[in-house]
Amino acid sequence: MFKTRLISGIILVLAALAVIISGGAVLYAALMCVSVIGAAELMRAMKVHGSKYGLLEIASFLAIIVYYTVIYLGYEELQLTVLITAVVVNMFVYVFTYPRYHADQITAAFFSIVYAGVMLSFIYQTRAMPDGAFLVWLIFLCSWGCDTCAYCVGMLIGKHKMAPVLSPKKSVEGAVGGVIGAALLGAAYAAAVNGEIAQYSIICAVGALISMVGDLAASAIKRNHDIKDYGTLIPGHGGIMDRFDSVIFTAPVIYYLAQLLIR
């Protein structure tokens, strides 16, 4: 199991490197596919998906594709319009296929669009910023870096449970270590790319805090629906939502913090 997880993890990192360095159309297409798969995993977990894909899921997938397309074409002002249209279309499906779907499934479908689609798209939007080729790595640095540092510190000195019911293995000490570790990684990265050390450290520290919420939120959804993993796409890791749970939360935070703090 460890060997499988290690190999697939290395392949995932190499693929992420290639796609993010390429940017542009390559990153757009890759993230759009990842978002659609993530939304499918969420809707399956939340019992929107039946034995086969229905109109509600198809409409949700199309909403994500359109959302990414307007961003790629530079029509950012249409983002809200796409989301409102998605709500309307999903309600059309709800009404004209009644009683095929329940109200909670309509809510879950829209949640999947925002959670897996909109929030993950900020990786692309960060990459498209001035200096985005450097800034985009802060998303992964603070989320995956925090996870690694928190795990190491928690294993060494962790005693006080952070969320005993939801995630018994996570400790307060680990969380503190994760935030400090992410801040130090941000400072080291800033030094390597001639960035502002203070700003990069703050961004990574805040991103680390948010990433832990993202990790716990994904776990809470799985517990609510009695599933171990969202999928089996990534051997040893589960699905897209299992591997990108913290990144999904971190991406929009890094995007807005970078706009606020970095000139």
GUKOLZA-6598 format. One record per residue: residue in three letters; x, y, z of N, C-alpha, C, O in turn. Coordinates in steps of 0.05 Angstrom, whole numbers, padded with zeros to 5 digits, always signed. Layout:
% GUKOLZA-6598
ALAXYZXYZXYZXYZ/...
This chain:
% GUKOLZA-6598
MET+00016-00024+00000+00000+00000+00000+00017+00025+00000+00012+00044-00015/PHE+00038+00025+00018+00056+00049+00019+00070+00053-00008+00072+00076-00017/LYS+00080+00031-00020+00094+00033-00046+00075+00044-00067+00083+00062-00083/THR+00050+00035-00068+00031+00045-00087+00025+00074-00083+00025+00090-00102/ARG+00022+00082-00058+00016+00110-00051+00040+00127-00059+00036+00149-00069/LEU+00064+00118-00054+00088+00133-00060+00091+00138-00090+00096+00160-00099/ILE+00088+00116-00105+00091+00117-00134+00070+00136-00147+00077+00153-00163/SER+00045+00132-00139+00024+00149-00150+00027+00178-00141+00021+00196-00157/GLY+00038+00182-00117+00043+00209-00108+00064+00223-00124+00062+00247-00131/ILE+00085+00208-00131+00107+00219-00147+00097+00226-00175+00103+00247-00186/ILE+00081+00208-00186+00070+00213-00213+00051+00237-00213+00052+00253-00231/LEU+00036+00240-00191+00017+00262-00189+00033+00289-00187+00025+00308-00200/VAL+00054+00289-00172+00070+00313-00169+00083+00321-00195+00083+00344-00203/LEU+00094+00301-00209+00107+00306-00236+00086+00317-00256+00092+00335-00271/ALA+00062+00305-00255+00041+00314-00274+00033+00343-00267+00029+00359-00285/ALA+00031+00349-00241+00023+00376-00232+00045+00396-00241+00038+00418-00250/LEU+00070+00388-00238+00092+00406-00246+00090+00412-00276+00092+00435-00284/ALA+00087+00391-00292+00086+00395-00321+00062+00413-00330+00065+00430-00346/VAL+00039+00408-00318+00015+00422-00326+00016+00451-00317+00009+00469-00332/ILE+00025+00456-00292+00025+00483-00281+00047+00500-00294+00043+00524-00300/ILE+00070+00488-00299+00091+00503-00313+00082+00510-00342+00088+00532-00351/SER+00067+00492-00355+00057+00498-00382+00037+00521-00381+00038+00539-00398/GLY+00019+00521-00362-00001+00542-00360-00019+00543-00384-00022+00523-00398/GLY-00032+00565-00388-00049+00569-00412-00069+00548-00417-00083+00539-00398/ALA-00072+00539-00442-00092+00520-00450-00088+00493-00436-00108+00479-00431/VAL-00063+00485-00432-00058+00459-00419-00069+00459-00391-00083+00440-00383/LEU-00063+00480-00375-00073+00482-00348-00103+00484-00347-00117+00472-00331/TYR-00114+00500-00366-00143+00504-00368-00157+00477-00372-00176+00471-00358/ALA-00148+00462-00392-00160+00436-00398-00157+00416-00375-00176+00402-00368/ALA-00133+00415-00363-00128+00396-00341-00146+00403-00317-00158+00385-00305/LEU-00147+00428-00309-00162+00436-00286-00192+00432-00290-00207+00424-00272/MET-00201+00437-00314-00229+00434-00321-00237+00404-00318-00258+00398-00306/CYS-00220+00386-00328-00225+00358-00325-00225+00349-00296-00241+00333-00287/VAL-00205+00359-00281-00203+00352-00253-00228+00362-00238-00238+00348-00220/SER-00237+00386-00244-00261+00397-00231-00286+00380-00237-00302+00375-00219/VAL-00289+00372-00262-00312+00356-00269-00311+00329-00255-00332+00320-00245/ILE-00288+00317-00254-00285+00291-00239-00290+00295-00210-00304+00279-00197/GLY-00280+00317-00198-00285+00323-00170-00314+00327-00164-00325+00317-00144/ALA-00328+00341-00182-00357+00346-00179-00372+00319-00180-00391+00315-00166/ALA-00363+00302-00199-00376+00276-00201-00373+00260-00176-00391+00246-00167/GLU-00349+00261-00164-00344+00247-00139-00361+00258-00116-00372+00242-00100/LEU-00364+00284-00115-00380+00296-00094-00409+00288-00097-00423+00281-00078/MET-00419+00290-00122-00448+00283-00126-00453+00254-00121-00475+00246-00113/ARG-00433+00237-00127-00436+00208-00120-00437+00205-00090-00454+00189-00080/ALA-00420+00219-00076-00419+00216-00046-00445+00226-00034-00454+00215-00014/MET-00456+00248-00045-00480+00260-00034-00506+00249-00046-00527+00262-00043/LYS-00504+00227-00059-00527+00212-00069-00543+00226-00091-00567+00222-00094/VAL-00529+00243-00106-00542+00255-00130-00540+00235-00153-00559+00233-00169/HIS-00518+00221-00154-00513+00202-00176-00528+00176-00170-00526+00165-00148/GLY-00542+00165-00190-00555+00140-00188-00539+00118-00202-00514+00119-00201/SER-00552+00100-00215-00538+00079-00230-00525+00090-00255-00507+00078-00266/LYS-00535+00113-00265-00523+00125-00288-00526+00156-00286-00542+00165-00269/TYR-00511+00171-00302-00512+00199-00300-00538+00210-00311-00548+00202-00332/GLY-00550+00228-00295-00576+00240-00303-00573+00269-00312-00551+00279-00314/LEU-00595+00281-00318-00595+00309-00328-00583+00328-00308-00569+00347-00316/LEU-00588+00324-00282-00577+00343-00262-00547+00343-00262-00534+00364-00261/GLU-00535+00319-00263-00506+00317-00264-00494+00329-00290-00475+00344-00289/ILE-00507+00323-00312-00498+00333-00338-00499+00363-00338-00480+00376-00348/ALA-00521+00375-00328-00524+00404-00327-00502+00416-00309-00492+00437-00315/SER-00495+00403-00288-00474+00412-00269-00447+00411-00282-00431+00430-00279/PHE-00441+00390-00297-00416+00387-00311-00413+00409-00332-00392+00421-00335/LEU-00435+00414-00347-00435+00435-00367-00430+00463-00355-00416+00480-00366/ALA-00441+00467-00331-00438+00493-00317-00408+00497-00311-00398+00519-00314/ILE-00395+00476-00302-00366+00478-00296-00350+00484-00321-00332+00501-00321/ILE-00356+00470-00343-00342+00474-00368-00346+00502-00378-00327+00515-00387/VAL-00371+00513-00377-00376+00540-00386-00361+00560-00368-00350+00580-00377/TYR-00361+00555-00342-00348+00573-00323-00318+00575-00329-00307+00597-00330/TYR-00305+00552-00334-00277+00552-00341-00272+00566-00367-00252+00580-00371/THR-00291+00562-00386-00287+00574-00413-00288+00604-00412-00272+00618-00425/VAL-00307+00616-00396-00309+00645-00395-00284+00657-00382-00275+00679-00388/ILE-00272+00642-00362-00247+00651-00350-00225+00650-00370-00209+00669-00372/TYR-00223+00628-00385-00201+00625-00404-00203+00646-00426-00182+00655-00436/LEU-00227+00653-00434-00230+00673-00455-00228+00701-00445-00229+00720-00461/GLY-00225+00704-00419-00221+00731-00408-00247+00746-00401-00246+00770-00397/TYR-00269+00732-00399-00295+00745-00393-00301+00741-00363-00322+00730-00356/GLU-00283+00749-00346-00287+00745-00317-00313+00757-00306-00324+00748-00287/GLU-00322+00779-00320-00347+00792-00311-00371+00774-00314-00393+00780-00303/LEU-00369+00752-00328-00391+00734-00333-00392+00711-00313-00410+00693-00314/GLN-00373+00710-00294-00372+00688-00275-00397+00685-00259-00409+00663-00256/LEU-00407+00707-00248-00431+00707-00232-00455+00699-00249-00473+00685-00240/THR-00455+00709-00274-00477+00702-00292-00479+00672-00297-00500+00660-00298/VAL-00455+00660-00300-00455+00631-00304-00466+00616-00280-00481+00596-00283/LEU-00459+00625-00256-00468+00611-00232-00498+00615-00229-00512+00596-00221/ILE-00509+00639-00234-00538+00643-00232-00552+00626-00252-00573+00615-00247/THR-00541+00625-00276-00553+00608-00297-00553+00579-00289-00572+00564-00295/ALA-00532+00570-00276-00530+00543-00267-00552+00536-00247-00564+00515-00248/VAL-00558+00555-00229-00580+00551-00210-00606+00549-00225-00622+00531-00219/VAL-00611+00567-00244-00636+00567-00259-00639+00541-00275-00661+00528-00274/VAL-00618+00532-00288-00619+00508-00304-00624+00483-00286-00640+00466-00293/ASN-00611+00482-00264-00615+00460-00245-00643+00460-00235-00655+00438-00230/MET-00655+00483-00230-00683+00485-00221-00702+00476-00244-00723+00464-00238/PHE-00695+00482-00269-00710+00472-00291-00711+00442-00291-00732+00429-00294/VAL-00687+00430-00287-00685+00401-00286-00702+00390-00263-00716+00370-00266/TYR-00700+00403-00241-00715+00395-00217-00746+00395-00222-00760+00376-00216/VAL-00755+00417-00234-00784+00420-00239-00794+00401-00261-00815+00388-00257/PHE-00780+00400-00283-00791+00385-00306-00784+00355-00306-00794+00340-00323/THR-00769+00346-00286-00765+00317-00282-00777+00308-00256-00774+00285-00248/TYR-00792+00326-00243-00803+00319-00217-00821+00294-00219-00837+00292-00237/PRO-00819+00275-00200-00804+00275-00175-00777+00260-00176-00769+00247-00157/ARG-00763+00262-00199-00738+00247-00202-00717+00256-00181-00703+00239-00170/TYR-00716+00282-00175-00696+00292-00156-00709+00305-00132-00732+00315-00133/HIS-00695+00304-00109-00704+00317-00085-00690+00344-00082-00669+00348-00095/ALA-00700+00362-00066-00689+00389-00063-00660+00387-00053-00643+00403-00062/ASP-00654+00368-00035-00627+00367-00025-00607+00358-00046-00583+00364-00045/GLN-00616+00343-00066-00599+00336-00089-00593+00359-00106-00570+00362-00117/ILE-00612+00377-00110-00608+00402-00125-00587+00419-00111-00569+00430-00124/THR-00590+00421-00085-00570+00437-00069-00543+00424-00071-00523+00439-00074/ALA-00541+00398-00069-00516+00384-00070-00502+00388-00097-00478+00391-00099/ALA-00518+00388-00119-00507+00391-00145-00495+00419-00148-00473+00422-00159/PHE-00509+00440-00139-00498+00467-00141-00473+00470-00123-00454+00483-00131/PHE-00474+00458-00100-00451+00458-00082-00427+00446-00095-00404+00455-00092/SER-00431+00424-00111-00409+00411-00125-00397+00429-00146-00373+00429-00151/ILE-00415+00444-00159-00405+00463-00180-00386+00484-00167-00364+00489-00178/VAL-00394+00495-00145-00378+00516-00131-00353+00504-00118-00331+00514-00122/TYR-00357+00482-00104-00335+00470-00088-00313+00459-00106-00290+00466-00103/ALA-00321+00441-00125-00301+00428-00142-00294+00444-00167-00272+00442-00177/GLY-00313+00461-00176-00309+00476-00200-00297+00504-00196-00275+00510-00204/VAL-00313+00521-00183-00306+00549-00180-00280+00552-00163-00262+00566-00170/MET-00280+00539-00140-00257+00542-00121-00231+00532-00133-00210+00544-00130/LEU-00232+00509-00147-00208+00498-00159-00198+00515-00182-00174+00514-00189/SER-00216+00529-00195-00209+00546-00218-00190+00568-00210-00176+00580-00227/PHE-00188+00574-00184-00169+00596-00175-00140+00588-00179-00123+00605-00178/ILE-00135+00562-00183-00107+00554-00190-00101+00567-00217-00079+00578-00220/TYR-00119+00564-00236-00115+00575-00263-00114+00606-00261-00097+00618-00274/GLN-00132+00618-00246-00133+00647-00244-00108+00658-00230-00098+00680-00238/THR-00097+00644-00211-00072+00652-00198-00049+00650-00218-00032+00668-00219/ARG-00048+00628-00233-00027+00624-00253-00028+00646-00274-00007+00653-00286/ALA-00051+00657-00280-00054+00677-00301-00047+00705-00291-00046+00724-00307/MET-00043+00709-00265-00036+00735-00254-00007+00743-00263+00008+00726-00271/PRO-00001+00769-00261+00027+00777-00265+00043+00763-00243+00036+00762-00220/ASP+00065+00751-00251+00082+00735-00233+00068+00710-00224+00076+00697-00204/GLY+00047+00703-00238+00031+00679-00230+00047+00653-00233+00042+00633-00219/ALA+00067+00653-00250+00084+00630-00253+00099+00623-00227+00106+00600-00222/PHE+00103+00643-00210+00116+00639-00184+00094+00637-00162+00097+00620-00144/LEU+00074+00654-00163+00054+00655-00142+00037+00630-00140+00029+00622-00118/VAL+00032+00617-00162+00014+00593-00162+00025+00571-00145+00009+00555-00134/TRP+00051+00570-00141+00063+00548-00125+00058+00552-00096+00060+00533-00080/LEU+00050+00576-00087+00044+00581-00060+00019+00565-00051+00016+00557-00028/ILE+00001+00560-00070-00023+00544-00065-00016+00516-00055-00027+00507-00035/PHE+00003+00504-00069+00011+00477-00062+00031+00476-00039+00031+00458-00023/LEU+00047+00497-00038+00067+00498-00017+00054+00500+00010+00063+00486+00029/CYS+00034+00517+00013+00022+00521+00039+00003+00498+00046+00001+00491+00070/SER-00010+00486+00027-00029+00464+00033-00015+00438+00038-00018+00425+00059/TRP+00001+00429+00018+00015+00404+00022+00038+00406+00041+00044+00387+00056/GLY+00051+00430+00042+00072+00435+00062+00061+00434+00090+00073+00423+00108/CYS+00038+00447+00094+00026+00447+00121+00018+00419+00129+00022+00411+00152/ASP+00007+00403+00110+00000+00376+00116+00023+00359+00125+00022+00344+00144/THR+00046+00362+00111+00070+00347+00118+00081+00355+00145+00088+00339+00162/CYS+00084+00382+00149+00095+00392+00174+00077+00385+00198+00087+00378+00219/ALA+00051+00387+00194+00032+00381+00215+00034+00352+00223+00033+00344+00246/TYR+00037+00335+00203+00039+00306+00208+00065+00300+00224+00064+00285+00244/CYS+00087+00312+00216+00112+00306+00230+00112+00317+00259+00120+00302+00277/VAL+00102+00342+00262+00101+00353+00289+00081+00338+00307+00086+00332+00330/GLY+00059+00331+00295+00038+00316+00310+00048+00289+00319+00042+00280+00341/MET+00063+00275+00302+00074+00249+00309+00095+00252+00332+00097+00234+00348/LEU+00110+00274+00332+00131+00278+00352+00121+00287+00379+00128+00276+00399/ILE+00104+00308+00379+00096+00320+00404+00066+00324+00407+00057+00336+00426/GLY+00050+00314+00388+00021+00318+00389+00008+00305+00413+00010+00281+00416/LYS-00007+00320+00429-00021+00309+00452-00050+00318+00453-00067+00303+00461/HIS-00055+00343+00446-00082+00354+00448-00097+00351+00422-00088+00362+00401/LYS-00120+00338+00422-00135+00333+00398-00148+00358+00388-00160+00373+00403/MET-00146+00363+00362-00157+00387+00350-00187+00383+00343-00203+00400+00349/ALA-00193+00360+00332-00221+00354+00325-00225+00324+00332-00226+00307+00314/PRO-00228+00318+00357-00228+00290+00366-00249+00272+00353-00244+00248+00349/VAL-00273+00283+00347-00294+00266+00335-00289+00263+00305-00292+00242+00294/LEU-00283+00285+00292-00280+00285+00263-00254+00273+00254-00254+00257+00235/SER-00232+00280+00267-00206+00270+00258-00188+00266+00283-00172+00283+00290/PRO-00191+00243+00296-00177+00238+00322-00147+00240+00321-00134+00245+00341/LYS-00135+00236+00298-00105+00236+00296-00093+00264+00294-00069+00267+00298/LYS-00110+00283+00288-00099+00311+00285-00097+00324+00312-00116+00323+00328/SER-00075+00337+00317-00070+00350+00343-00067+00380+00340-00061+00390+00318/VAL-00071+00394+00362-00067+00423+00362-00037+00429+00357-00031+00448+00342/GLU-00020+00414+00369+00009+00418+00365+00016+00414+00335+00032+00429+00324/GLY+00004+00394+00323+00009+00389+00294-00001+00412+00278+00013+00420+00258/ALA-00024+00423+00285-00035+00446+00270-00016+00470+00272-00011+00484+00252/VAL-00007+00476+00296+00012+00498+00299+00037+00494+00283+00048+00512+00270/GLY+00048+00469+00285+00072+00462+00270+00067+00465+00240+00085+00473+00225/GLY+00043+00458+00231+00037+00460+00202+00037+00489+00193+00047+00495+00171/VAL+00025+00507+00209+00024+00535+00202+00052+00547+00202+00059+00562+00183/ILE+00067+00541+00223+00095+00552+00225+00112+00541+00202+00127+00555+00189/GLY+00109+00515+00197+00124+00502+00176+00117+00514+00149+00135+00519+00132/ALA+00092+00519+00144+00083+00531+00118+00095+00560+00115+00103+00568+00094/ALA+00094+00575+00137+00105+00602+00137+00135+00602+00131+00145+00618+00115/LEU+00150+00583+00143+00178+00580+00137+00184+00572+00108+00203+00581+00096/LEU+00167+00554+00099+00170+00546+00071+00165+00569+00052+00178+00573+00032/GLY+00145+00586+00059+00139+00609+00043+00162+00629+00043+00169+00640+00022/ALA+00175+00632+00066+00199+00650+00068+00222+00639+00051+00235+00654+00037/ALA+00226+00613+00053+00248+00600+00037+00242+00603+00007+00260+00608-00009/TYR+00217+00599+00000+00210+00602-00028+00213+00630-00038+00223+00635-00060/ALA+00206+00650-00021+00209+00678-00028+00239+00684-00033+00246+00699-00052/ALA+00256+00674-00016+00284+00678-00019+00295+00666-00045+00313+00677-00058/ALA+00284+00643-00052+00293+00630-00076+00284+00644-00102+00298+00643-00122/VAL+00261+00657-00101+00251+00670-00125+00252+00701-00124+00240+00715-00140/ASN+00267+00711-00104+00270+00740-00100+00243+00753-00095+00238+00776-00104/GLY+00226+00739-00079+00200+00751-00071+00203+00765-00045+00224+00764-00032/GLU+00180+00777-00036+00180+00790-00010+00175+00769+00012+00154+00756+00013/ILE+00195+00766+00029+00194+00745+00049+00171+00747+00068+00157+00728+00074/ALA+00166+00772+00078+00144+00776+00097+00117+00769+00084+00100+00755+00096/GLN+00112+00779+00060+00087+00774+00046+00083+00745+00041+00061+00734+00045/TYR+00103+00731+00030+00101+00703+00024+00096+00686+00049+00080+00667+00049/SER+00109+00694+00071+00105+00680+00096+00077+00683+00107+00064+00663+00115/ILE+00066+00707+00105+00039+00712+00115+00019+00697+00098+00000+00684+00108/ILE+00023+00698+00072+00004+00684+00053+00004+00654+00059-00017+00642+00060/CYS+00028+00643+00063+00029+00614+00068+00018+00606+00095+00006+00585+00098/ALA+00022+00623+00115+00011+00618+00142-00020+00618+00141-00032+00600+00152/VAL-00031+00639+00129-00060+00640+00127-00071+00618+00110-00091+00605+00117/GLY-00057+00612+00088-00066+00590+00070-00065+00564+00085-00082+00546+00080/ALA-00045+00560+00102-00043+00535+00118-00067+00532+00136-00078+00510+00138/LEU-00075+00553+00150-00098+00552+00167-00123+00544+00152-00139+00527+00160/ILE-00127+00556+00129-00150+00550+00112-00149+00522+00101-00170+00508+00099/SER-00125+00513+00094-00122+00486+00083-00131+00464+00103-00142+00444+00095/MET-00126+00469+00129-00134+00450+00149-00165+00448+00151-00176+00427+00156/VAL-00178+00471+00148-00207+00471+00147-00217+00455+00123-00236+00440+00125/GLY-00204+00459+00100-00212+00445+00076-00209+00415+00080-00226+00399+00071/ASP-00187+00406+00092-00182+00378+00097-00204+00366+00115-00215+00345+00110/LEU-00210+00381+00137-00231+00371+00156-00259+00372+00144-00275+00355+00150/ALA-00264+00392+00127-00290+00394+00114-00295+00370+00096-00316+00358+00095/ALA-00274+00363+00080-00277+00339+00063-00281+00314+00079-00296+00296+00071/SER-00267+00312+00102-00271+00289+00119-00299+00288+00131-00311+00266+00133/ALA-00310+00312+00138-00337+00313+00149-00357+00303+00129-00376+00289+00137/ILE-00354+00311+00104-00373+00302+00084-00372+00272+00081-00393+00259+00078/LYS-00348+00261+00081-00345+00232+00078-00358+00218+00102-00371+00197+00099/ARG-00354+00228+00126-00366+00216+00150-00396+00218+00149-00410+00199+00157/ASN-00407+00241+00140-00436+00244+00138-00449+00224+00120-00472+00216+00123/HIS-00433+00215+00100-00444+00197+00079-00432+00169+00081-00435+00152+00062/ASP-00417+00163+00103-00407+00137+00108-00390+00125+00086-00395+00102+00077/ILE-00371+00141+00076-00353+00131+00055-00324+00135+00065-00318+00154+00080/LYS-00306+00118+00056-00278+00121+00063-00263+00140+00045-00248+00157+00054/ASP-00267+00137+00019-00255+00154-00001-00276+00164-00021-00297+00152-00024/TYR-00269+00187-00034-00288+00197-00054-00287+00181-00080-00306+00180-00095/GLY-00264+00168-00085-00261+00153-00110-00236+00135-00109-00224+00132-00088/THR-00229+00124-00132-00206+00106-00133-00187+00115-00156-00171+00099-00165/LEU-00191+00139-00166-00175+00148-00189-00145+00148-00184-00130+00141-00202/ILE-00137+00156-00160-00109+00158-00154-00102+00136-00135-00109+00137-00111/PRO-00088+00115-00144-00082+00092-00127-00068+00099-00101-00048+00114-00101/GLY-00078+00090-00079-00066+00096-00053-00075+00122-00041-00070+00127-00017/HIS-00088+00139-00057-00096+00165-00047-00127+00169-00047-00137+00185-00032/GLY-00141+00154-00064-00169+00157-00067-00176+00172-00092-00165+00167-00113/GLY-00195+00191-00089-00203+00206-00113-00192+00234-00113-00175+00241-00097/ILE-00201+00250-00132-00193+00277-00135-00198+00293-00109-00181+00308-00100/MET-00222+00289-00098-00229+00304-00074-00213+00296-00050-00210+00311-00031/ASP-00203+00272-00050-00186+00263-00028-00158+00276-00029-00147+00282-00008/ARG-00148+00279-00053-00121+00290-00055-00121+00321-00056-00101+00333-00047/PHE-00142+00333-00067-00142+00362-00070-00160+00376-00050-00166+00400-00054/ASP-00168+00363-00029-00187+00375-00010-00176+00401+00002-00191+00420+00003/SER-00151+00401+00010-00140+00426+00022-00133+00446+00001-00136+00470+00006/VAL-00124+00437-00022-00117+00456-00044-00142+00471-00053-00140+00495-00060/ILE-00165+00458-00054-00190+00471-00063-00196+00495-00045-00204+00516-00056/PHE-00192+00493-00019-00197+00515-00001-00175+00536-00003-00181+00560-00001/THR-00151+00527-00007-00128+00546-00007-00127+00563-00032-00119+00586-00030/ALA-00134+00552-00055-00130+00567-00080-00143+00594-00081-00129+00614-00087/PRO-00169+00598-00074-00180+00625-00075-00168+00643-00054-00166+00667-00059/VAL-00160+00632-00031-00148+00649-00010-00121+00660-00019-00115+00684-00016/ILE-00104+00643-00032-00078+00652-00042-00082+00673-00064-00068+00692-00065/TYR-00102+00668-00081-00108+00687-00103-00113+00715-00092-00102+00734-00102/TYR-00131+00717-00073-00139+00743-00063-00118+00755-00045-00114+00780-00045/LEU-00104+00739-00029-00082+00749-00013-00059+00760-00030-00047+00780-00024/ALA-00054+00746-00052-00032+00755-00070-00040+00781-00083-00022+00799-00086/GLN-00065+00785-00090-00074+00810-00101-00072+00833-00080-00066+00856-00087/LEU-00078+00826-00055-00078+00846-00034-00050+00854-00024-00045+00877-00020/LEU-00032+00834-00022-00007+00838-00009+00017+00842-00028+00037+00855-00021/ILE+00015+00831-00052+00037+00832-00070+00032+00851-00094+00012+00848-00108/ARG+00048+00870-00097+00045+00890-00118+00062+00883-00142+00062+00898-00161/
